[in-house]
């Protein structure tokens, strides 16, 4: 295969895997809605517990056990991964709670805010300077959140928690020299003892839906492992084959799908929510156009996620 043909094939496969990753993240509310009879805590415990054996299978197939072993030999890396594990598990719990409690709109809003929060953190904590378009995007998003807080049902804490926890997770993982899949496996492995003990306690005290529920519910809970791991694996493949700009545009697919899923499930789309989302979408457009314009001035960069 000629180099240009190989590059085109990598681009096509990268787009396919990127759409698959964000598409799966986008339909997560449907999966969690199917588990409404299960408490968010139990769903979270299952998600951690079943992600470990399935993640181990993927690590074996990708021959990445050396990366995992190297991480566990370094106390500093383990300390950072333990902190990132707390952030991502907190993010998972808030998301599950939000979906089960009819807060899908807020969950969607959180992931629209997330890239803008990265920019804000860069300014506040790392001394980065905002371009005018970035400043406008952050201002529009801030006004949107304030409108929802004052005119709506109060501070959208689900949105802000999801964005803050995922931003913290991303910043921590950026400090750790470990690829995406080995990193996720290490995080879930660190959480596994607590999650396993919690799940066992729920079962012994007859408070767990697992085993006591019907077969379809049990199967859905068992699927929480691959449902957690597959999107990240697809994202890791896409990130290696696409530019940062392309991946950046794709990230808005998931919250957009979640937005329409919230509409489907009949969550009230109030006037404050309408104004907030209009301002957020305007911020996203400004942010994306600025990112595209800036990327054209620089040589293409390919991220190195694994």
SULRA-V642361 format. One line per field, one symbol per residue. burial: I if it has 24 or more other ideal C-beta (glycine too) atoms within 12 Angstrom, else O. Layout:
burial: ???
This chain:
burial: OOOOOOOOOOOOOIIOIIIIIIIIIIIIIIIIIIIIOIIIIIIIIIIIIIIIOIIIOIIOOOOIOOIIOOIIOOOOIIOIIIIIIOIIIIIIIIIIIIIIOOIIIIIIIIIIIIIIIIIIIOOOOOOOOIOOIIOIIIIIIIIIIOIIOOOIOOOIIIIIIIIIIIIIIIIIIOOIOIIIIIIIIIIIIIIIOOIOOIIOOIOOOOOIIIOOOOOOIOOIIIIIIIIIIIIIIIIIIIIIIIIIIIIIIIIIIIIIIIIOIIOOIOIOOOOIIOIIIOIIIIIIOIIIOIIOOOOOOOOOOOIOII
